[in-house]
């Protein structure tokens, strides 16, 4: 039983390693990240003034808004999306490991009874 669990755990570790370091997987993750980043950046975010601002203040806010949208936001969102995709892949691998462990336990208990 313990040997089966070690084998399943080793299989899980290999799966996670390949999901995060394999060239094909890295390309898939990159394309998925770029698509998700584009989707997020397509949404338009607006700043609403609570009072009537003067023209200088509006110009400064618009400059800051444009700079953040074009220079700062894309790499930040890309990193967040990349991390989320990797965590999703690790979670999927962990769920498969859990299913295999439960199948192993259930098959072992039925073999003990029979």
C-alpha positions in Angstrom: 0.0 0.0 0.0 2.8 2.4 1.0 4.6 1.6 -2.3 1.4 2.5 -4.3 1.1 5.8 -2.5 4.8 6.6 -3.1 4.3 5.8 -6.8 1.2 8.0 -7.0 3.0 10.9 -5.3 5.9 10.6 -7.6 3.6 10.5 -10.6 1.9 13.7 -9.2 5.3 15.5 -8.8 6.3 14.5 -12.3 3.0 15.8 -13.7 3.4 19.1 -11.9 7.0 19.5 -13.0 6.2 18.8 -16.7 3.2 21.1 -16.5 5.4 24.0 -15.3 8.7 23.3 -17.1 7.9 21.4 -20.3 8.5 23.4 -23.5 5.1 22.5 -25.0 3.3 23.3 -21.8 5.1 26.6 -21.5 4.0 27.5 -25.0 0.4 26.6 -24.2 0.5 28.6 -20.9 2.0 31.6 -22.8 -0.7 31.6 -25.4 -3.4 31.2 -22.8 -1.9 34.0 -20.8 -1.8 36.3 -23.8 -5.4 35.6 -24.6 -6.6 36.2 -21.1 -4.5 39.4 -20.8 -6.0 40.7 -24.0 -9.5 40.0 -22.7 -8.8 41.8 -19.5 -7.3 44.8 -21.2 -10.2 45.1 -23.7 -12.4 46.2 -20.8 -12.5 49.9 -20.5 -12.1 51.4 -17.0 -13.2 54.9 -16.4 -12.5 57.3 -13.6 -15.5 59.3 -12.6 -15.0 62.7 -11.0 -17.2 63.4 -8.0 -17.2 67.1 -8.7 -16.5 69.3 -11.6 -12.7 69.2 -12.1 -10.6 71.9 -13.8 -9.1 71.2 -17.2 -5.6 70.8 -15.9 -6.6 68.1 -13.4 -8.5 66.2 -16.1 -5.5 66.3 -18.4 -3.2 65.0 -15.6 -5.6 62.2 -14.7 -6.0 61.2 -18.4 -2.2 61.1 -18.8 -1.8 58.9 -15.7 -4.7 56.7 -16.9 -3.2 56.2 -20.3 0.3 55.5 -18.9 -1.0 52.9 -16.5 -3.1 51.2 -19.2 -0.3 51.0 -21.7 2.8 50.6 -19.7 2.1 49.2 -16.2 -1.0 47.2 -16.5 -0.2 44.7 -19.2 2.9 43.0 -17.6 1.2 43.0 -14.2 -1.9 41.3 -15.5 0.2 38.9 -17.6 2.1 37.8 -14.4 -1.2 37.4 -12.4 -2.8 35.4 -15.2 0.3 33.2 -15.6 0.4 32.4 -11.9 -3.4 31.6 -12.0 -3.0 29.2 -14.9 -0.1 27.4 -13.2 -2.1 27.1 -10.0 -5.0 25.7 -12.0 -2.8 23.1 -13.6 -1.4 22.1 -10.2 -4.9 21.9 -8.7 -6.0 19.6 -11.6 -3.0 17.4 -11.0 -3.8 17.3 -7.2 -7.4 16.4 -7.9 -6.3 13.5 -10.1 -3.9 12.4 -7.4 -6.7 12.4 -4.8 -9.0 10.4 -7.1 -6.2 7.8 -7.7 -5.6 7.6 -3.9 -9.3 7.1 -3.2 -9.5 4.4 -6.0 -6.5 2.7 -4.6 -7.9 2.7 -1.1 -11.3 1.5 -2.2 -9.8 -1.3 -4.4 -7.5 -2.4 -1.5 -10.4 -2.6 1.0 -12.5 -4.7 -1.5 -9.5 -7.0 -2.0 -9.1 -7.4 1.8 -12.8 -8.4 2.2 -12.7 -10.9 -0.7 
